[in-house]
Amino acid sequence: MTAPGAAADTLRSRVRVRAPELTGRGWLNTGGKSYSIKDFRGRVCIIDFWTFCCVNCLHVLDELRPVEARFPDALTIVGVHSPKFEHEADPDALAAAVERYAVHHPVLDDPELTTWRAYTARAWPTLVVIDPEGYVVASMSGEGHGPGLAALVAELIEEHAAKGTLQPGDDPYVPPAAADTALRFPGKAAVLPDGSVIVSDTANHEVVHLEADLETERARWGGPGDLAEPQGVLLAPPEVADRLGVDLIVADSVNHQLKGIRFSDSSIHVLAGTGQQLRERTGGGPALDQALSTPWDLAWFEGRVVIAMAGTHQLWAWTPGDTIATGTVEVLAGTTNEGLRDGPVLDAWFAQPSGLATSADGTRLWVADSETSALRSVRRDDDGRLVVESHVGTGLFDFGHLDGDAGQALLQHPLGVTVLPDGSVAVSDTYNGAIRRFDPVSGQVTTLAQGLAEPSDAVVETDTDTAETRLVVVESAAHRLTRVALPEDAQRVDGPARRTQRPATPLPSGAVELEVTFVPPPGQKLDDRWGDPTMLDVSASPPELLVAGGGRSRGLRRSLTLAPGIPAGTLHVSVQAAACDGDPDTGEVPEHAACHLFQQDWGIPVSIDESADATMVLDLRGV
């Protein structure tokens, strides 16, 4: 184990490297113009490797906005979209995502991961900083880098202005034509007893109440400043509505809050969350004092509102109090490790849970776990303990459109789950453009509908004239709600199985040295007044791959032992480092210094190659 900061010596000894070329299928947000890396000489350039399924990438987009605004004449941010899922490689889907998430800088479409490989990226998100002379000066993964990036950019601007190598120029960003639809990338829906529907109008930052025709608006709530990319909507159970005076509960995803809407006066009330993103890996307590992280969907389960906390790969629960001010929140399930692992709820792993629904008898909570392309559930076992079970899906990198036995069936980044009247479950299989059905009795998966535009949720309704049961589907990428009949005989689709095309890292069996590099930003230092402020957590899938070196402990280095005879697997590496404002030379830290938490979760495919280098270096923040 290494003392804090020891990894910096390794970084500073590296050879100065020219930034590789930017190679891809085409450019977005440039008015049709293509760019070379040389075109950004004279300006500081930040390259953001992202993929639009990744909630951590969306967090980084938000962190980059103030940095982008602070240096408009000397900084260029270039998004390089290197997709994880097959659907994300579709150019139309990427163009929609760039609009959906308000990306206001040039984006290179990198469907073959060519530029990703050239820059040796290992994780989404990865950030690379290039100086005005075209040299790579920093590489970092994960979240929390916004203030440090701003300090580094300011330092580079000052240095290169003095050298004469800073040549401010025009911003290459060209905004696309404005769209004109009533809804814009709607997210989730709820049906009312009178047949009307409430839908989160996500990109318009509003919640809309529609008549049963799905077009006529009865009411709109929110807007920028009140809501920010709302997702899940849940009709308040009667005991909550009566006690707190709110009729609808909303997952306000980018504000990291739960909000309550009162229909009578259209007022909006904060129920949980401080408005700041949760950075710690633990939490709980008074709801209004606890930060949350990208709440995505909501469900009422065992007397509490369960929150799909996509940003931390967990499920949380909000317990309402006698007043809004006395509600509490706590972790319900998940460790914050990203992956697919079942068992007792506090030991289970999730990967961006994005859809929730409760069974009709209230005994099971269904979960659409998007990044593992999985359908999962939470229930009580025979001993009364809450446990997590997986029904469809095998892990972080396997996906497809394959029906049949649930153990072999495949989904592709599902965002929604709906309980049907017969007890089966409809899955909004978002990136397959389909509604799938899982029958828990037969254990079979079938396809109910195809050809939908990124369905993200569905609700059940019954036609009052014919008594026919059907679904109202949120077609997010088509900006509308669509009625879909439930067929008597569902289809069986034998589509291909897919796997994320990330290059595996070759490592030998036996002893392997893992190092995570972290250099604090300018004006910050590792605060070791109370011990080592870094933490490393290592595990593997399959677990047998990692013979020794697993677990959670302080430090940024770890000696691992990989098993012989297992040809491939995934190493799961989670890291945290805390740095505070202070003098890195004297070590002085002001009494009330601001502290910053940096963290990243890597799921790294590895292949066993006895001739490979027995070291693996990951950059949390390397300069």
GUZA-622389 format. One record per residue (C-alpha): x, y, z. Coordinates in steps of 0.1 Angstrom, whole numbers, padded with zeros to 4 digits, always signed. Example, Ala and Ser with C-alpha at 12.3 -4.5 7.8 and 13.67 -1.06 7.14 Angstrom:
GUZA-622389
+0123-0045+0078;+0137-0011+0071;
END
This chain:
GUZA-622389
+0000+0000+0000;+0013+0035-0009;+0011+0067+0011;-0012+0094-0003;+0002+0111-0034;+0029+0085-0040;+0014+0077-0074;+0021+0112-0086;+0059+0104-0090;+0049+0077-0115;+0028+0102-0135;+0053+0130-0136;+0079+0107-0150;+0059+0099-0181;+0070+0111-0215;+0052+0141-0229;+0027+0128-0255;+0012+0145-0285;-0026+0143-0286;-0037+0116-0311;-0059+0124-0340;-0097+0126-0337;-0111+0099-0360;-0147+0089-0363;-0178+0087-0386;-0187+0124-0385;-0193+0155-0363;-0223+0170-0347;-0229+0206-0335;-0204+0220-0360;-0227+0230-0389;-0215+0201-0410;-0178+0210-0406;-0152+0183-0397;-0122+0190-0374;-0087+0177-0369;-0069+0178-0336;-0046+0205-0351;-0076+0228-0356;-0077+0232-0318;-0041+0244-0315;-0039+0277-0297;-0068+0268-0273;-0070+0246-0244;-0090+0215-0253;-0109+0191-0231;-0119+0158-0247;-0149+0142-0230;-0153+0105-0238;-0189+0096-0231;-0218+0074-0240;-0254+0085-0237;-0266+0056-0216;-0242+0064-0188;-0256+0085-0159;-0221+0093-0147;-0214+0108-0182;-0245+0129-0177;-0231+0141-0144;-0199+0151-0161;-0218+0171-0188;-0233+0191-0159;-0199+0196-0143;-0184+0209-0176;-0211+0235-0182;-0197+0262-0158;-0161+0254-0170;-0172+0259-0206;-0190+0292-0197;-0160+0306-0178;-0135+0303-0207;-0154+0309-0239;-0125+0324-0259;-0097+0300-0249;-0113+0266-0242;-0129+0241-0265;-0147+0211-0252;-0150+0182-0277;-0173+0153-0268;-0162+0120-0282;-0192+0096-0282;-0178+0061-0279;-0209+0038-0275;-0215+0009-0252;-0247-0004-0267;-0255-0012-0303;-0284+0013-0303;-0260+0041-0293;-0240+0036-0325;-0271+0047-0345;-0263+0082-0358;-0299+0094-0354;-0300+0081-0318;-0268+0100-0311;-0282+0132-0326;-0313+0129-0305;-0292+0123-0273;-0270+0154-0280;-0302+0175-0281;-0318+0156-0252;-0289+0163-0229;-0283+0199-0241;-0247+0192-0253;-0235+0226-0265;-0201+0217-0279;-0188+0197-0309;-0193+0160-0307;-0173+0134-0327;-0192+0102-0335;-0168+0074-0327;-0189+0042-0333;-0159+0019-0337;-0142+0033-0306;-0112+0043-0328;-0105+0075-0309;-0113+0058-0276;-0085+0033-0283;-0061+0060-0295;-0064+0078-0262;-0064+0044-0242;-0096+0053-0225;-0108+0026-0200;-0140+0040-0186;-0170+0061-0193;-0166+0090-0186;-0129+0098-0193;-0116+0134-0196;-0084+0143-0214;-0069+0178-0213;-0047+0190-0242;-0027+0222-0240;-0025+0249-0268;+0006+0232-0283;-0013+0199-0288;+0002+0179-0259;-0018+0158-0234;-0014+0173-0200;-0040+0154-0179;-0062+0124-0180;-0089+0116-0155;-0119+0093-0151;-0151+0096-0132;-0169+0125-0115;-0160+0155-0093;-0134+0171-0116;-0152+0203-0124;-0134+0228-0100;-0101+0211-0106;-0105+0213-0144;-0113+0250-0141;-0081+0256-0121;-0060+0236-0146;-0075+0254-0176;-0068+0288-0159;-0032+0277-0152;-0027+0266-0188;-0042+0298-0202;-0018+0319-0180;+0012+0298-0190;+0006+0298-0227;-0004+0334-0228;+0030+0342-0214;+0047+0319-0240;+0027+0333-0269;+0012+0300-0278;-0023+0309-0267;-0043+0320-0297;-0080+0325-0287;-0104+0320-0315;-0140+0314-0324;-0160+0287-0307;-0165+0259-0332;-0200+0250-0317;-0229+0256-0341;-0263+0249-0326;-0287+0227-0345;-0321+0239-0357;-0346+0242-0328;-0373+0214-0326;-0410+0221-0323;-0431+0194-0305;-0455+0197-0276;-0435+0171-0256;-0397+0168-0257;-0381+0135-0247;-0409+0125-0222;-0397+0101-0195;-0423+0085-0173;-0461+0084-0170;-0489+0077-0144;-0525+0071-0152;-0553+0087-0132;-0587+0070-0123;-0605+0092-0149;-0583+0080-0177;-0562+0110-0180;-0524+0107-0179;-0495+0125-0163;-0462+0125-0181;-0428+0140-0173;-0419+0163-0202;-0382+0158-0194;-0364+0180-0219;-0389+0208-0213;-0383+0205-0176;-0420+0202-0169;-0447+0177-0159;-0478+0176-0180;-0514+0164-0173;-0530+0151-0205;-0566+0142-0213;-0574+0107-0223;-0568+0116-0259;-0530+0118-0249;-0527+0152-0267;-0550+0178-0250;-0533+0194-0221;-0551+0199-0188;-0522+0214-0169;-0484+0220-0169;-0462+0223-0138;-0426+0233-0134;-0402+0247-0160;-0365+0257-0157;-0358+0268-0121;-0386+0246-0107;-0377+0212-0123;-0347+0200-0142;-0352+0169-0164;-0379+0153-0143;-0383+0116-0147;-0404+0093-0125;-0440+0104-0115;-0460+0087-0088;-0495+0095-0077;-0493+0101-0039;-0509+0073-0019;-0539+0086+0000;-0522+0086+0034;-0494+0108+0019;-0517+0131+0000;-0539+0136+0031;-0510+0141+0055;-0487+0163+0033;-0511+0179+0009;-0493+0168-0023;-0510+0148-0051;-0480+0138-0072;-0444+0129-0063;-0417+0136-0090;-0382+0124-0094;-0364+0157-0102;-0333+0140-0117;-0309+0168-0124;-0319+0188-0093;-0313+0155-0073;-0345+0159-0054;-0380+0145-0048;-0407+0171-0054;-0444+0171-0045;-0470+0188-0067;-0503+0200-0053;-0530+0200-0080;-0553+0226-0064;-0528+0255-0065;-0500+0241-0088;-0475+0246-0060;-0443+0225-0060;-0427+0214-0027;-0393+0198-0020;-0398+0164-0002;-0362+0151-0002;-0328+0162-0013;-0307+0194-0008;-0303+0202-0045;-0267+0190-0045;-0255+0157-0059;-0246+0130-0034;-0209+0123-0036;-0205+0100-0006;-0212+0063-0009;-0234+0063+0022;-0262+0084+0035;-0295+0087+0052;-0314+0107+0078;-0337+0138+0075;-0349+0139+0039;-0344+0176+0034;-0308+0175+0047;-0296+0145+0026;-0282+0149-0008;-0294+0125-0035;-0280+0115-0069;-0301+0114-0100;-0334+0099-0089;-0349+0083-0119;-0381+0065-0109;-0405+0060-0080;-0427+0033-0066;-0448+0027-0034;-0436-0004-0016;-0441-0015+0020;-0453+0019+0032;-0424+0039+0016;-0416+0055-0017;-0387+0036-0032;-0363+0057-0053;-0344+0043-0082;-0312+0062-0074;-0295+0058-0108;-0266+0081-0099;-0253+0058-0071;-0265+0024-0085;-0288+0019-0056;-0324+0019-0044;-0333+0043-0016;-0365+0048+0003;-0383+0079+0014;-0405+0075+0045;-0430+0104+0048;-0433+0121+0082;-0462+0139+0097;-0450+0170+0079;-0429+0176+0048;-0400+0186+0071;-0400+0153+0091;-0396+0128+0063;-0365+0106+0062;-0345+0088+0036;-0322+0057+0037;-0305+0032+0015;-0328+0003+0007;-0306-0018-0015;-0272-0017-0033;-0236-0011-0022;-0229+0016-0050;-0207-0011-0068;-0218-0012-0104;-0227-0046-0116;-0252-0075-0112;-0251-0094-0079;-0280-0108-0060;-0286-0116-0024;-0294-0096+0007;-0304-0061-0003;-0274-0043+0013;-0249-0067-0004;-0265-0065-0038;-0251-0047-0068;-0271-0026-0093;-0261-0007-0124;-0282+0024-0130;-0317+0012-0119;-0341+0032-0139;-0376+0017-0137;-0397+0005-0108;-0432-0011-0104;-0449-0029-0075;-0468-0062-0079;-0505-0060-0074;-0503-0078-0040;-0475-0054-0029;-0450-0082-0021;-0425-0077-0049;-0408-0046-0063;-0398-0050-0100;-0366-0032-0111;-0354-0023-0146;-0316-0023-0141;-0306-0005-0173;-0268-0009-0175;-0269-0046-0169;-0298-0049-0193;-0316-0068-0166;-0350-0073-0150;-0347-0078-0113;-0368-0077-0082;-0368-0071-0044;-0389-0093-0021;-0389-0109+0013;-0375-0144+0016;-0389-0171+0039;-0370-0155+0068;-0385-0121+0062;-0353-0106+0049;-0354-0083+0018;-0334-0099-0010;-0326-0091-0046;-0332-0116-0075;-0323-0114-0112;-0348-0128-0137;-0334-0116-0170;-0299-0104-0177;-0263-0116-0171;-0241-0086-0165;-0227-0053-0176;-0216-0061-0211;-0241-0086-0225;-0273-0075-0243;-0295-0082-0273;-0330-0090-0284;-0335-0127-0276;-0368-0143-0263;-0374-0177-0247;-0362-0190-0214;-0355-0161-0190;-0321-0175-0182;-0309-0170-0218;-0331-0141-0228;-0315-0107-0235;-0326-0071-0232;-0309-0039-0243;-0308-0010-0217;-0344-0012-0204;-0357+0019-0187;-0392+0010-0176;-0412-0019-0160;-0450-0023-0158;-0470-0049-0139;-0498-0064-0162;-0532-0075-0149;-0523-0112-0152;-0492-0107-0129;-0467-0108-0157;-0443-0079-0163;-0440-0056-0193;-0405-0043-0198;-0398-0011-0218;-0368-0025-0237;-0356+0010-0246;-0327+0004-0269;-0344-0025-0287;-0374-0002-0294;-0397-0029-0280;-0421-0039-0252;-0411-0073-0238;-0430-0095-0214;-0417-0117-0186;-0440-0144-0172;-0428-0153-0137;-0449-0185-0138;-0435-0200-0170;-0401-0182-0168;-0405-0172-0205;-0397-0139-0222;-0417-0128-0253;-0421-0096-0273;-0454-0077-0272;-0445-0048-0296;-0416-0036-0318;-0408-0005-0338;-0411+0020-0309;-0388+0050-0305;-0369+0044-0273;-0398+0034-0251;-0390+0045-0215;-0421+0036-0196;-0457+0023-0199;-0489+0023-0179;-0519+0000-0181;-0553+0013-0191;-0587-0003-0197;-0609+0009-0226;-0642+0018-0209;-0663+0008-0240;-0647-0025-0249;-0630-0035-0216;-0599-0041-0236;-0566-0038-0216;-0538-0020-0233;-0506-0001-0227;-0499+0036-0230;-0463+0037-0239;-0439+0067-0235;-0421+0068-0268;-0394+0091-0256;-0375+0096-0289;-0407+0102-0308;-0418+0128-0282;-0453+0113-0277;-0474+0088-0259;-0487+0058-0279;-0514+0032-0272;-0503-0004-0278;-0527-0033-0277;-0518-0063-0257;-0518-0092-0283;-0532-0126-0273;-0502-0143-0288;-0469-0125-0282;-0441-0129-0306;-0409-0148-0300;-0378-0130-0314;-0346-0149-0319;-0323-0119-0324;-0286-0119-0320;-0267-0118-0287;-0244-0088-0284;-0215-0079-0262;-0200-0045-0256;-0170-0041-0279;-0145-0028-0254;-0110-0041-0258;-0100-0064-0230;-0069-0056-0209;-0045-0085-0211;-0031-0095-0177;-0012-0126-0167;-0024-0150-0140;-0007-0148-0107;+0006-0116-0092;-0006-0083-0107;+0000-0048-0094;-0029-0023-0095;-0022+0014-0093;-0047+0042-0094;-0030+0076-0101;-0043+0107-0084;-0027+0142-0085;-0048+0169-0067;-0058+0199-0088;-0039+0232-0085;-0045+0247-0051;-0056+0215-0035;-0038+0188-0015;-0047+0154-0001;-0059+0160+0034;-0042+0134+0055;-0047+0151+0088;-0069+0122+0099;-0053+0094+0079;-0052+0083+0043;-0080+0101+0024;-0081+0075-0004;-0101+0043-0006;-0099+0014-0031;-0124-0014-0035;-0116-0044-0058;-0137-0074-0068;-0142-0096-0099;-0167-0113-0121;-0166-0143-0119;-0155-0140-0082;-0131-0169-0087;-0110-0148-0110;-0096-0128-0081;-0077-0152-0057;-0063-0124-0035;-0063-0087-0032;-0100-0081-0032;-0120-0060-0007;-0121-0024+0005;-0091-0007+0021;-0073+0026+0021;-0046+0034-0004;-0042+0037-0042;-0022+0006-0048;-0031-0031-0044;-0014-0064-0051;-0038-0088-0068;-0036-0125-0076;-0055-0136-0106;-0065-0173-0110;-0050-0195-0137;-0075-0214-0158;-0101-0186-0160;-0095-0172-0195;-0114-0139-0191;-0136-0118-0167;-0142-0084-0154;-0123-0065-0127;-0145-0041-0107;-0124-0013-0093;-0140+0016-0072;-0119+0044-0059;-0124+0076-0038;-0099+0104-0031;-0106+0135-0010;-0086+0167-0016;-0091+0200+0002;-0082+0236-0007;-0047+0242+0007;-0011+0249-0001;+0004+0217-0017;+0040+0229-0010;+0036+0238+0027;+0009+0213+0034;-0012+0240+0052;-0050+0236+0050;-0072+0265+0061;-0095+0258+0090;-0126+0261+0069;-0112+0247+0036;-0135+0234+0010;-0130+0197+0003;-0137+0178-0029;-0145+0141-0034;-0133+0124-0066;-0146+0089-0074;-0149+0064-0102;-0161+0029-0107;-0144+0009-0134;-0157-0024-0149;-0127-0035-0168;-0128-0066-0191;-0096-0085-0188;-0082-0115-0207;-0055-0138-0193;-0023-0136-0213;+0008-0150-0196;+0031-0127-0217;+0013-0095-0207;+0026-0068-0184;+0017-0076-0148;+0007-0040-0139;-0025-0021-0145;-0025+0017-0141;-0058+0036-0139;-0060+0074-0139;-0085+0089-0114;-0067+0122-0120;-0032+0121-0136;-0012+0152-0147;
END
